[in-house]
Amino acid sequence: MNYVELIKLITHGEWRNVESQEVCSFFWTEPDQSINIKFISGKKAGKTDSHKFVKLYLSKEQQDDCHSLQFQSNLFTSKFSLKSEDSHLFVSSKVFGDMELEKL
């Protein structure tokens, strides 16, 4: 898949944390160039966190065959890894934490 398809997979639908069972979703906001998480259920239900003013870093090769995205701001990096549409999403981020998520 290319990086656009990967972003669509991550930002469309809901994800459940396999450890905590919390449900969340991700979305992009253009004005502040941020990737955001919204918690739908669990202890953090209703809470939203944002990794703002990020840039997506990909090599030319990664743009066409992409299984991970790295968003970086001045202070932090958020990495999203997804091997296929049916696999778990792994998130490693100082903003969102480290999570293994399954698509609902």
CNS distance restraints for C-alpha pairs under 8 A (distance, minus, plus):
assign (resid   1 and name CA) (resid   5 and name CA) 6.06 0.50 0.50
assign (resid   1 and name CA) (resid   6 and name CA) 6.64 0.50 0.50
assign (resid   1 and name CA) (resid  64 and name CA) 6.67 0.50 0.50
assign (resid   1 and name CA) (resid  65 and name CA) 5.45 0.50 0.50
assign (resid   1 and name CA) (resid  66 and name CA) 5.77 0.50 0.50
assign (resid   1 and name CA) (resid  67 and name CA) 7.38 0.50 0.50
assign (resid   2 and name CA) (resid   6 and name CA) 6.38 0.50 0.50
assign (resid   2 and name CA) (resid  62 and name CA) 7.54 0.50 0.50
assign (resid   2 and name CA) (resid  63 and name CA) 5.54 0.50 0.50
assign (resid   2 and name CA) (resid  64 and name CA) 4.34 0.50 0.50
assign (resid   2 and name CA) (resid  65 and name CA) 5.15 0.50 0.50
assign (resid   2 and name CA) (resid  66 and name CA) 5.14 0.50 0.50
assign (resid   3 and name CA) (resid   7 and name CA) 6.14 0.50 0.50
assign (resid   3 and name CA) (resid  62 and name CA) 7.43 0.50 0.50
assign (resid   3 and name CA) (resid  63 and name CA) 5.29 0.50 0.50
assign (resid   3 and name CA) (resid  64 and name CA) 6.65 0.50 0.50
assign (resid   3 and name CA) (resid  65 and name CA) 7.37 0.50 0.50
assign (resid   3 and name CA) (resid  66 and name CA) 5.37 0.50 0.50
assign (resid   3 and name CA) (resid  67 and name CA) 7.74 0.50 0.50
assign (resid   3 and name CA) (resid  69 and name CA) 7.49 0.50 0.50
assign (resid   4 and name CA) (resid   8 and name CA) 6.29 0.50 0.50
assign (resid   5 and name CA) (resid   9 and name CA) 6.26 0.50 0.50
assign (resid   6 and name CA) (resid  10 and name CA) 6.29 0.50 0.50
assign (resid   6 and name CA) (resid  66 and name CA) 7.16 0.50 0.50
assign (resid   6 and name CA) (resid  67 and name CA) 7.17 0.50 0.50
assign (resid   6 and name CA) (resid  68 and name CA) 7.95 0.50 0.50
assign (resid   6 and name CA) (resid  82 and name CA) 7.79 0.50 0.50
assign (resid   7 and name CA) (resid  11 and name CA) 6.08 0.50 0.50
assign (resid   8 and name CA) (resid  12 and name CA) 5.80 0.50 0.50
assign (resid   9 and name CA) (resid  13 and name CA) 7.74 0.50 0.50
assign (resid   9 and name CA) (resid  85 and name CA) 7.24 0.50 0.50
assign (resid  10 and name CA) (resid  26 and name CA) 6.59 0.50 0.50
assign (resid  11 and name CA) (resid  25 and name CA) 6.77 0.50 0.50
assign (resid  11 and name CA) (resid  26 and name CA) 4.79 0.50 0.50
assign (resid  11 and name CA) (resid  27 and name CA) 5.03 0.50 0.50
assign (resid  11 and name CA) (resid  28 and name CA) 7.37 0.50 0.50
assign (resid  12 and name CA) (resid  25 and name CA) 7.58 0.50 0.50
assign (resid  12 and name CA) (resid  26 and name CA) 7.41 0.50 0.50
assign (resid  12 and name CA) (resid  27 and name CA) 7.75 0.50 0.50
assign (resid  13 and name CA) (resid  25 and name CA) 6.42 0.50 0.50
assign (resid  13 and name CA) (resid 103 and name CA) 7.45 0.50 0.50
assign (resid  13 and name CA) (resid 104 and name CA) 7.20 0.50 0.50
assign (resid  14 and name CA) (resid  23 and name CA) 6.66 0.50 0.50
assign (resid  14 and name CA) (resid  24 and name CA) 5.68 0.50 0.50
assign (resid  14 and name CA) (resid  25 and name CA) 4.77 0.50 0.50
assign (resid  14 and name CA) (resid  26 and name CA) 7.84 0.50 0.50
assign (resid  14 and name CA) (resid 103 and name CA) 6.17 0.50 0.50
assign (resid  14 and name CA) (resid 104 and name CA) 5.60 0.50 0.50
assign (resid  15 and name CA) (resid  23 and name CA) 5.52 0.50 0.50
assign (resid  15 and name CA) (resid  24 and name CA) 5.28 0.50 0.50
assign (resid  15 and name CA) (resid  25 and name CA) 5.92 0.50 0.50
assign (resid  15 and name CA) (resid 101 and name CA) 5.72 0.50 0.50
assign (resid  15 and name CA) (resid 102 and name CA) 5.39 0.50 0.50
assign (resid  15 and name CA) (resid 103 and name CA) 4.61 0.50 0.50
assign (resid  15 and name CA) (resid 104 and name CA) 5.60 0.50 0.50
assign (resid  16 and name CA) (resid  21 and name CA) 5.62 0.50 0.50
assign (resid  16 and name CA) (resid  22 and name CA) 5.56 0.50 0.50
assign (resid  16 and name CA) (resid  23 and name CA) 4.32 0.50 0.50
assign (resid  16 and name CA) (resid  24 and name CA) 6.34 0.50 0.50
assign (resid  16 and name CA) (resid 101 and name CA) 5.22 0.50 0.50
assign (resid  16 and name CA) (resid 102 and name CA) 5.24 0.50 0.50
assign (resid  16 and name CA) (resid 103 and name CA) 6.47 0.50 0.50
assign (resid  16 and name CA) (resid 104 and name CA) 6.73 0.50 0.50
assign (resid  17 and name CA) (resid  21 and name CA) 4.85 0.50 0.50
assign (resid  17 and name CA) (resid  22 and name CA) 5.35 0.50 0.50
assign (resid  17 and name CA) (resid  23 and name CA) 6.37 0.50 0.50
assign (resid  17 and name CA) (resid  24 and name CA) 7.94 0.50 0.50
assign (resid  17 and name CA) (resid  99 and name CA) 6.49 0.50 0.50
assign (resid  17 and name CA) (resid 100 and name CA) 5.80 0.50 0.50
assign (resid  17 and name CA) (resid 101 and name CA) 4.45 0.50 0.50
assign (resid  17 and name CA) (resid 102 and name CA) 6.53 0.50 0.50
assign (resid  18 and name CA) (resid 100 and name CA) 6.03 0.50 0.50
assign (resid  18 and name CA) (resid 101 and name CA) 5.70 0.50 0.50
assign (resid  18 and name CA) (resid 102 and name CA) 6.61 0.50 0.50
assign (resid  19 and name CA) (resid 100 and name CA) 7.49 0.50 0.50
assign (resid  20 and name CA) (resid  42 and name CA) 7.89 0.50 0.50
assign (resid  21 and name CA) (resid  42 and name CA) 7.15 0.50 0.50
assign (resid  22 and name CA) (resid  39 and name CA) 7.24 0.50 0.50
assign (resid  22 and name CA) (resid  40 and name CA) 7.41 0.50 0.50
assign (resid  22 and name CA) (resid  41 and name CA) 5.39 0.50 0.50
assign (resid  22 and name CA) (resid  42 and name CA) 4.63 0.50 0.50
assign (resid  22 and name CA) (resid  43 and name CA) 7.41 0.50 0.50
assign (resid  22 and name CA) (resid  44 and name CA) 7.80 0.50 0.50
assign (resid  23 and name CA) (resid  39 and name CA) 5.99 0.50 0.50
assign (resid  23 and name CA) (resid  40 and name CA) 5.29 0.50 0.50
assign (resid  23 and name CA) (resid  41 and name CA) 5.12 0.50 0.50
assign (resid  23 and name CA) (resid  42 and name CA) 6.85 0.50 0.50
assign (resid  24 and name CA) (resid  37 and name CA) 6.66 0.50 0.50
assign (resid  24 and name CA) (resid  38 and name CA) 5.42 0.50 0.50
assign (resid  24 and name CA) (resid  39 and name CA) 4.24 0.50 0.50
assign (resid  24 and name CA) (resid  40 and name CA) 5.16 0.50 0.50
assign (resid  24 and name CA) (resid  41 and name CA) 7.14 0.50 0.50
assign (resid  25 and name CA) (resid  37 and name CA) 5.68 0.50 0.50
assign (resid  25 and name CA) (resid  38 and name CA) 5.36 0.50 0.50
assign (resid  25 and name CA) (resid  39 and name CA) 6.64 0.50 0.50
assign (resid  25 and name CA) (resid  40 and name CA) 7.43 0.50 0.50
assign (resid  26 and name CA) (resid  35 and name CA) 7.04 0.50 0.50
assign (resid  26 and name CA) (resid  36 and name CA) 5.45 0.50 0.50
assign (resid  26 and name CA) (resid  37 and name CA) 4.50 0.50 0.50
assign (resid  26 and name CA) (resid  38 and name CA) 6.34 0.50 0.50
assign (resid  27 and name CA) (resid  35 and name CA) 5.96 0.50 0.50
assign (resid  27 and name CA) (resid  36 and name CA) 5.25 0.50 0.50
assign (resid  27 and name CA) (resid  37 and name CA) 6.54 0.50 0.50
assign (resid  28 and name CA) (resid  33 and name CA) 7.35 0.50 0.50
assign (resid  28 and name CA) (resid  34 and name CA) 5.80 0.50 0.50
assign (resid  28 and name CA) (resid  35 and name CA) 4.73 0.50 0.50
assign (resid  28 and name CA) (resid  36 and name CA) 6.08 0.50 0.50
assign (resid  29 and name CA) (resid  33 and name CA) 5.81 0.50 0.50
assign (resid  29 and name CA) (resid  34 and name CA) 5.40 0.50 0.50
assign (resid  29 and name CA) (resid  35 and name CA) 6.67 0.50 0.50
assign (resid  29 and name CA) (resid  36 and name CA) 7.63 0.50 0.50
assign (resid  30 and name CA) (resid  34 and name CA) 6.84 0.50 0.50
assign (resid  32 and name CA) (resid  52 and name CA) 6.13 0.50 0.50
assign (resid  32 and name CA) (resid  53 and name CA) 5.66 0.50 0.50
assign (resid  33 and name CA) (resid  52 and name CA) 5.98 0.50 0.50
assign (resid  33 and name CA) (resid  53 and name CA) 4.83 0.50 0.50
assign (resid  33 and name CA) (resid  54 and name CA) 5.82 0.50 0.50
assign (resid  33 and name CA) (resid  55 and name CA) 7.62 0.50 0.50
assign (resid  34 and name CA) (resid  50 and name CA) 6.26 0.50 0.50
assign (resid  34 and name CA) (resid  51 and name CA) 5.37 0.50 0.50
assign (resid  34 and name CA) (resid  52 and name CA) 4.17 0.50 0.50
assign (resid  34 and name CA) (resid  53 and name CA) 5.59 0.50 0.50
assign (resid  34 and name CA) (resid  54 and name CA) 5.89 0.50 0.50
assign (resid  35 and name CA) (resid  50 and name CA) 5.94 0.50 0.50
assign (resid  35 and name CA) (resid  51 and name CA) 5.45 0.50 0.50
assign (resid  35 and name CA) (resid  52 and name CA) 6.72 0.50 0.50
assign (resid  35 and name CA) (resid  54 and name CA) 7.62 0.50 0.50
assign (resid  36 and name CA) (resid  48 and name CA) 6.98 0.50 0.50
assign (resid  36 and name CA) (resid  49 and name CA) 5.73 0.50 0.50
assign (resid  36 and name CA) (resid  50 and name CA) 4.34 0.50 0.50
assign (resid  36 and name CA) (resid  51 and name CA) 6.23 0.50 0.50
assign (resid  37 and name CA) (resid  48 and name CA) 5.57 0.50 0.50
assign (resid  37 and name CA) (resid  49 and name CA) 5.42 0.50 0.50
assign (resid  37 and name CA) (resid  50 and name CA) 6.49 0.50 0.50
assign (resid  37 and name CA) (resid  96 and name CA) 7.50 0.50 0.50
assign (resid  38 and name CA) (resid  45 and name CA) 7.90 0.50 0.50
assign (resid  38 and name CA) (resid  46 and name CA) 6.78 0.50 0.50
assign (resid  38 and name CA) (resid  47 and name CA) 5.97 0.50 0.50
assign (resid  38 and name CA) (resid  48 and name CA) 4.43 0.50 0.50
assign (resid  38 and name CA) (resid  49 and name CA) 6.75 0.50 0.50
assign (resid  39 and name CA) (resid  44 and name CA) 5.85 0.50 0.50
assign (resid  39 and name CA) (resid  45 and name CA) 4.80 0.50 0.50
assign (resid  39 and name CA) (resid  46 and name CA) 5.55 0.50 0.50
assign (resid  39 and name CA) (resid  47 and name CA) 5.53 0.50 0.50
assign (resid  39 and name CA) (resid  48 and name CA) 6.37 0.50 0.50
assign (resid  40 and name CA) (resid  44 and name CA) 7.73 0.50 0.50
assign (resid  40 and name CA) (resid  45 and name CA) 4.84 0.50 0.50
assign (resid  40 and name CA) (resid  46 and name CA) 5.91 0.50 0.50
assign (resid  40 and name CA) (resid  47 and name CA) 7.96 0.50 0.50
assign (resid  41 and name CA) (resid  45 and name CA) 4.47 0.50 0.50
assign (resid  41 and name CA) (resid  46 and name CA) 7.51 0.50 0.50
assign (resid  49 and name CA) (resid  95 and name CA) 7.36 0.50 0.50
assign (resid  49 and name CA) (resid  96 and name CA) 7.09 0.50 0.50
assign (resid  50 and name CA) (resid  95 and name CA) 7.34 0.50 0.50
assign (resid  51 and name CA) (resid  73 and name CA) 7.69 0.50 0.50
assign (resid  51 and name CA) (resid  78 and name CA) 7.84 0.50 0.50
assign (resid  51 and name CA) (resid  95 and name CA) 6.30 0.50 0.50
assign (resid  52 and name CA) (resid  73 and name CA) 7.02 0.50 0.50
assign (resid  53 and name CA) (resid  73 and name CA) 5.81 0.50 0.50
assign (resid  54 and name CA) (resid  71 and name CA) 5.60 0.50 0.50
assign (resid  54 and name CA) (resid  72 and name CA) 4.95 0.50 0.50
assign (resid  54 and name CA) (resid  73 and name CA) 4.48 0.50 0.50
assign (resid  54 and name CA) (resid  74 and name CA) 7.99 0.50 0.50
assign (resid  55 and name CA) (resid  71 and name CA) 5.42 0.50 0.50
assign (resid  55 and name CA) (resid  72 and name CA) 5.35 0.50 0.50
assign (resid  55 and name CA) (resid  73 and name CA) 6.50 0.50 0.50
assign (resid  56 and name CA) (resid  69 and name CA) 7.05 0.50 0.50
assign (resid  56 and name CA) (resid  70 and name CA) 5.79 0.50 0.50
assign (resid  56 and name CA) (resid  71 and name CA) 4.63 0.50 0.50
assign (resid  56 and name CA) (resid  72 and name CA) 6.53 0.50 0.50
assign (resid  57 and name CA) (resid  69 and name CA) 7.33 0.50 0.50
assign (resid  57 and name CA) (resid  70 and name CA) 5.71 0.50 0.50
assign (resid  57 and name CA) (resid  71 and name CA) 6.45 0.50 0.50
assign (resid  57 and name CA) (resid  72 and name CA) 7.39 0.50 0.50
assign (resid  58 and name CA) (resid  62 and name CA) 5.65 0.50 0.50
assign (resid  58 and name CA) (resid  63 and name CA) 6.21 0.50 0.50
assign (resid  58 and name CA) (resid  69 and name CA) 7.35 0.50 0.50
assign (resid  58 and name CA) (resid  70 and name CA) 7.44 0.50 0.50
assign (resid  59 and name CA) (resid  63 and name CA) 6.46 0.50 0.50
assign (resid  60 and name CA) (resid  64 and name CA) 7.35 0.50 0.50
assign (resid  61 and name CA) (resid  65 and name CA) 6.49 0.50 0.50
assign (resid  62 and name CA) (resid  66 and name CA) 4.92 0.50 0.50
assign (resid  67 and name CA) (resid  81 and name CA) 5.74 0.50 0.50
assign (resid  67 and name CA) (resid  82 and name CA) 5.27 0.50 0.50
assign (resid  67 and name CA) (resid  83 and name CA) 5.34 0.50 0.50
assign (resid  67 and name CA) (resid  84 and name CA) 7.56 0.50 0.50
assign (resid  68 and name CA) (resid  79 and name CA) 6.94 0.50 0.50
assign (resid  68 and name CA) (resid  80 and name CA) 5.37 0.50 0.50
assign (resid  68 and name CA) (resid  81 and name CA) 4.12 0.50 0.50
assign (resid  68 and name CA) (resid  82 and name CA) 6.12 0.50 0.50
assign (resid  68 and name CA) (resid  83 and name CA) 7.91 0.50 0.50
assign (resid  69 and name CA) (resid  79 and name CA) 5.62 0.50 0.50
assign (resid  69 and name CA) (resid  80 and name CA) 5.16 0.50 0.50
assign (resid  69 and name CA) (resid  81 and name CA) 6.52 0.50 0.50
assign (resid  70 and name CA) (resid  77 and name CA) 6.72 0.50 0.50
assign (resid  70 and name CA) (resid  78 and name CA) 5.77 0.50 0.50
assign (resid  70 and name CA) (resid  79 and name CA) 4.48 0.50 0.50
assign (resid  70 and name CA) (resid  80 and name CA) 6.54 0.50 0.50
assign (resid  71 and name CA) (resid  77 and name CA) 5.69 0.50 0.50
assign (resid  71 and name CA) (resid  78 and name CA) 5.17 0.50 0.50
assign (resid  71 and name CA) (resid  79 and name CA) 6.35 0.50 0.50
assign (resid  72 and name CA) (resid  76 and name CA) 5.91 0.50 0.50
assign (resid  72 and name CA) (resid  77 and name CA) 4.41 0.50 0.50
assign (resid  72 and name CA) (resid  78 and name CA) 6.40 0.50 0.50
assign (resid  73 and name CA) (resid  77 and name CA) 6.45 0.50 0.50
assign (resid  76 and name CA) (resid  93 and name CA) 7.53 0.50 0.50
assign (resid  76 and name CA) (resid  94 and name CA) 6.34 0.50 0.50
assign (resid  76 and name CA) (resid  95 and name CA) 7.44 0.50 0.50
assign (resid  77 and name CA) (resid  93 and name CA) 6.08 0.50 0.50
assign (resid  77 and name CA) (resid  94 and name CA) 6.97 0.50 0.50
assign (resid  78 and name CA) (resid  91 and name CA) 7.22 0.50 0.50
assign (resid  78 and name CA) (resid  92 and name CA) 5.85 0.50 0.50
assign (resid  78 and name CA) (resid  93 and name CA) 4.27 0.50 0.50
assign (resid  78 and name CA) (resid  94 and name CA) 6.94 0.50 0.50
assign (resid  78 and name CA) (resid  95 and name CA) 7.26 0.50 0.50
assign (resid  78 and name CA) (resid  96 and name CA) 7.75 0.50 0.50
assign (resid  79 and name CA) (resid  90 and name CA) 7.99 0.50 0.50
assign (resid  79 and name CA) (resid  91 and name CA) 5.71 0.50 0.50
assign (resid  79 and name CA) (resid  92 and name CA) 5.18 0.50 0.50
assign (resid  79 and name CA) (resid  93 and name CA) 6.22 0.50 0.50
assign (resid  80 and name CA) (resid  89 and name CA) 6.82 0.50 0.50
assign (resid  80 and name CA) (resid  90 and name CA) 5.73 0.50 0.50
assign (resid  80 and name CA) (resid  91 and name CA) 4.72 0.50 0.50
assign (resid  80 and name CA) (resid  92 and name CA) 6.67 0.50 0.50
assign (resid  81 and name CA) (resid  89 and name CA) 5.70 0.50 0.50
assign (resid  81 and name CA) (resid  90 and name CA) 5.07 0.50 0.50
assign (resid  81 and name CA) (resid  91 and name CA) 6.57 0.50 0.50
assign (resid  82 and name CA) (resid  87 and name CA) 6.39 0.50 0.50
assign (resid  82 and name CA) (resid  88 and name CA) 6.36 0.50 0.50
assign (resid  82 and name CA) (resid  89 and name CA) 4.89 0.50 0.50
assign (resid  82 and name CA) (resid  90 and name CA) 6.60 0.50 0.50
assign (resid  83 and name CA) (resid  87 and name CA) 6.04 0.50 0.50
assign (resid  83 and name CA) (resid  88 and name CA) 7.75 0.50 0.50
assign (resid  83 and name CA) (resid  89 and name CA) 7.97 0.50 0.50
assign (resid  86 and name CA) (resid 103 and name CA) 7.63 0.50 0.50
assign (resid  87 and name CA) (resid 102 and name CA) 7.28 0.50 0.50
assign (resid  88 and name CA) (resid 100 and name CA) 6.48 0.50 0.50
assign (resid  88 and name CA) (resid 101 and name CA) 5.47 0.50 0.50
assign (resid  88 and name CA) (resid 102 and name CA) 4.85 0.50 0.50
assign (resid  88 and name CA) (resid 103 and name CA) 7.07 0.50 0.50
assign (resid  89 and name CA) (resid 100 and name CA) 5.82 0.50 0.50
assign (resid  89 and name CA) (resid 101 and name CA) 4.98 0.50 0.50
assign (resid  89 and name CA) (resid 102 and name CA) 6.30 0.50 0.50
assign (resid  89 and name CA) (resid 103 and name CA) 7.85 0.50 0.50
assign (resid  90 and name CA) (resid  98 and name CA) 7.53 0.50 0.50
assign (resid  90 and name CA) (resid  99 and name CA) 5.83 0.50 0.50
assign (resid  90 and name CA) (resid 100 and name CA) 4.67 0.50 0.50
assign (resid  90 and name CA) (resid 101 and name CA) 6.29 0.50 0.50
assign (resid  91 and name CA) (resid  96 and name CA) 7.76 0.50 0.50
assign (resid  91 and name CA) (resid  97 and name CA) 7.27 0.50 0.50
assign (resid  91 and name CA) (resid  98 and name CA) 5.38 0.50 0.50
assign (resid  91 and name CA) (resid  99 and name CA) 5.09 0.50 0.50
assign (resid  91 and name CA) (resid 100 and name CA) 6.43 0.50 0.50
assign (resid  91 and name CA) (resid 101 and name CA) 7.88 0.50 0.50
assign (resid  92 and name CA) (resid  96 and name CA) 7.47 0.50 0.50
assign (resid  92 and name CA) (resid  97 and name CA) 6.03 0.50 0.50
assign (resid  92 and name CA) (resid  98 and name CA) 4.44 0.50 0.50
assign (resid  92 and name CA) (resid  99 and name CA) 6.67 0.50 0.50
assign (resid  93 and name CA) (resid  97 and name CA) 4.88 0.50 0.50
assign (resid  93 and name CA) (resid  98 and name CA) 5.96 0.50 0.50
assign (resid  94 and name CA) (resid  98 and name CA) 7.91 0.50 0.50
